[in-house]
Amino acid sequence: MSVQVGESWDHSKYKFHGLSLSGIRTAIAMPELSLSFDVAQGYPFLLNLKQFFLTHGHLDHAAGVPYIISQKAMNSQEPGKFYMPSSLVEPLDQIMKIWEKIEDHQYKYDFIGVKADDEIPLNPQCYIKVFPTTHRIESFGYTVFEIHKKLKSEYLGLHQDEIINLRRQGLEVNEVQHIPTVSFTGDTQIEFLDSRDWVRKSKILFMEATYLDERKSIEQARQWGHTHLDEILPRLKEIESEKIVLIHASSRYSDKEALRILNERIPQEFKDKIVFFPGR
């Protein structure tokens, strides 16, 4: 058994498409929900999406914002909604105003600042919840929650007519569950795992693993607000996710080399849980 490779990858009912390479590009789209986590330089597969969740403002994650806005305007699409750390709203607004001067054209766009524990509706069955991460600048991660209703245990086995009658009496026969389905970190130190317990319980966890071997130390990773594989390995047992998707590998590793290192270093018992998302 070996580590899976992503780029276009699906698990359960969701598909994921994108690229992630440290300092170069990060954008992972979920087409079924018409959203993307980060936008890299604004790739074609992002242009028709409706909502964009920026983890932080570094160029490899956010440079594509003006281009996406301009392409939506050119194609007469509704302006996308861009969620981001609150400290990023004003600088990005200034950038857009400069581009408006350059192009002699006024754009419509929606920049929305977020804070930890904000909830953002996606549809009646899903919402995003924001969690804090630890990077060199203000940063956040995002979790897709699914809302599931199921019959309360005390009513299991009842005939449908009996359940309908209970509802007519004003009784709530269902219980509502909020299931953390997909979490995405962007750039962060390992401490994000302890920020909110739902992150470790997400069915799918996208997390950065920038440095994979001894060429960079844990201390060097932390200096730049990143996570080293050496910090992830001892915590694999406590991550309850069905799949852990490693993103943001350093460009010092070719995709082939990164995959080789992961297969050598990840214990056999966890390999079926690990997916490597390439950046090239």
Buried (B, 14 or more C-beta within 10 A) or exposed (E): EBBBBBBEBEBEEBEBBBBBBBBBBBBBBBBEBBBBBBBBBBBEBBBBBBBBBBBBBBEBBBBBBBBBBBBBBEEEBEBBBBBBBEEBBEEBEEBBEEBEEEEEEEBEBEBBBBEEEBEBEBEEEBBBBBBBBBBEEBBBBBBBBBEEEEEEEEBEEBEEEEBEEBEEEEEEBEEEEEBBBBBBBBBBBBEBBEBBEBBBBBBBBBBBBBBBBEEBEBEEBBEBBBBBBBBBBEEBEEBEBEBBBBBBBBEBBEBEEBBBBBBEBBEEEBBEBBBBBBBE
